Amino acid sequence: MSSDAQRPLILPLFADTVQPEWLWKRLDEIAEVYDCPHSTPQLVDDQNAPFVVRSQDVRTGTILLGSAARVSIETYRERIKRVEPEFGDLVYSREGTYFGIAAEVPRRVKVCLGQRMVLIRPDNSRIDHAFLKYWLNSPQVFGYIHGFRDGTVAERLNLPVIRGMAIAFPSLAEQSAIAEVLGTLDDRIALLRETNTTLEAIAQALFKSWFVDFDPVRAKQQGREQDGLDATTTALFPDSFEESKLGLVPRGWEVKRLGDITERITKGTTPTTLKRPFVESGINFVKVESLTEDGEFIPGKFAYVDNATHELLKRSQLKVDDVLITIAGTIGRIAVMTEDFLPANTNQAVALIRPDANLFPGGLIKHFLQREDSRQTMGERVVQAVQANLSLGSLSDLLLVVPPVEVVKKLYGAGIEQIDACKRMNQQQIRTLTSIRDTLLPRLISGQLRLPEAAREMETEQV
């Protein structure tokens, strides 16, 4: 192979800062790179089946198994014919919203590649897989690869570009030590995410029990105590049912349209349609890609508008407790706005549901929209045009069962509100730890920051 052919296709962005004793290699000199099967796998609803990893299932360094889909064992075997992912491998997203992210294959978990993914198998005699993961996820590399479009409108990396990516690295011992420092932060982040997944499951179970299955009412009707429910909360439920358009509901509760229990259901406008440009920094502007499938915001995916544009778009100025749901393209990502991201605005692909907290708080609206039956109803009302679209009218017409005004806030405060608050606190800590990691990462993997200095910085931050 000629020297030109061996040269990294992506220029070494750390060239001026990487320690001179570190080696530079192309990715394909230190790892095997495998493409995914070019077919859409059929998914199954089986919690014991193998996972299929798609681009939306990866965050920086981590596969979100809690929200990943599954495939049959037959499909799994078909998709691993070329290579079976194992611990020590990295999955890498080459296209889509979560483009250019490397994540580790977990231990003792069966996963196969979905579309738009590649598998990277490092030569562990030369490169530590965790160090390589951090290199690929560094802000310098991440920023640079977003210039590649592979001849399409969407950003996409082709295999020759991935295989030719430039990697610099020190000795294996130093690689491992650097990865351990950064891994400590990632472990904390992963634990908080797992905690939030558990909390969300508890909140959804409570919402279903109280507002869908009406378990406390059935218990009272049958003259028995509801497990885990204190007397004060039990007293908030009636002891009988009455007929409604949705079947039997607790006596005194009503079937309402979502539009009837909210202050406003609207959407924004893209500033460029008003000849207003986006800016480098300023007011947060929320787009579809700014929301994750599991209800988080991705600050790095916000666009920005100036104050004048924000004032011009008064209809879509966001407030605390506004419920956001994506209604165009990718439909059904749901999040609740918090103080951390305000001031903020949004565009026409994101619906803004402003709750009337006395009638039905935003947290309860979020849990209602996240239910599988709500998602199914919305899916049936999606219009397929140039892109999938859910109208504001269809959102407004969603039906739910609502307790009396004097009861609803007390019920929310009896458990679900505390869970939501705990999740928000954990999410704030995740953002803090992520910021620390992202500050240390480029300095550590280029050798600018030595390990003892990194340890002192982490102690200062009380990590």
C-alpha positions, 0 to 999 in steps of 0.5 A: 500500500502506498503512503498516500493510501495509508494516510488518514482520510480525516486530517488529525485535528489534534495535530498541534496538541497531541503529544509528539510521542503518540502514534498516528494510525488510520482506524482500519490499521488498528481495528476491523470495521464491519457494515450493517446488513442493508435491510430493516429487521422485523421487531418482536415484542419479547423481553427475552429476545436479542436487542437490535441497536439503531442510531436512536439507541446510542448516546455518547459511549452507551447503548440505551438498552432500556429503549432499544427494540428486539428481534427474533433469534432467527433474525439475530442469527441472520444479522450476525452472519458476518460478525457477532458483536461482543464486549470490546467492540464498538457500535458506531452510528453513521447517519441520522439524528444521533450521527457519529456516536460510538458506544460500547457493546455491553457484557453478556448481552446479545445485540445485532446491528440495525440500519445505519450502524457499523461495528468496530472491533479494535485490535486490543494488542494496540488500542484500548477499546474504551480509549478508542470510544472516547477518541471517536466521541471527542468534540473535535472529531465529532465536529469535523465529521459533520461536514461529510454528506456522502452525496446526500442532503442528510449527513452520512459517513461512508465506510471509506471515510470511517476506515480512514479516520485518524487515531492518535494514541499513547501506550496501552497502559496510558490509554487504559488509565485515561479511559478509567478516569473518563469511565468513572464519570460515564459510570455515574451518568449511566447509573443515573440514567438507569435510575431514571428509567426505573423511576419512569416505569414506576410513574407509568405504573402509578398513572395506569393504576390510578387514571386508567385501570382505577385500581383504588376504586375497584379495591374500595368497591370490593371492600379491600385495601389497595396495596401500598396506598395510604388512607389519605390518598385512598380517600381521594378516590370514589367507591363506585363507577358510572358509565361514560363514552370510554366505558366505566369510569370513577363516579364524579370523574369526567371524560375530557378532550385534551384541548379542554383541560389545557390553556393552549395547544399550538406550534411554532414557526421556523424563523427562516420563513419570516426571513429571520436567521438562526444565530451562533448563540442566544435563545434556545430553539427546540427542534425534533432532533433536540428531543430524545425518545426517552423524554430528554433534551439534547442541548447540543441539538438546540438551534439559537435565535436572537431576542428580536426573533424570540419576541417576534415568535411570541406564540411559541415562547416556552414556559416551565411545565409546557409539554412538548411533543414532536408532530412532524417527521419523527412523531411522538417524542415527548418532554416537559420544559424546565427552568434549565433551558429557558428562555426557549422557543420552538418550531412547527414540527413540535407541538406546545401543550400548555397545561392548566395546572388546576385541571391536569398538571403537565406531568400527568399530561406527559404520562398520558401521552407516553402511554402505549394506547395514546401513542397508538391513537396518535399513530392512527391519526397521522397523515402521511404526506411529504412527511408524517404529520399529526395535526394539532386538532388530533392532539386536542381531540385525545380523550382522557379521564379527569378527576374533579379539580379539587382531587387532581392536584392532590393525586398528582402530589401523592406520588407521581410528582415526587418521582418526576421531581427526582428524575429532573434532579437526576437529569441536572446531575447528568448534565453536570457530569456530562459537562465535566467529562466533555471538558476533560475528554479532549484534553486527556485524549490529546495528552494536554491534560496529564492524569494527576491534573485530571484527578485534581480537577475531578476532586475540585468538582467533587465528582 
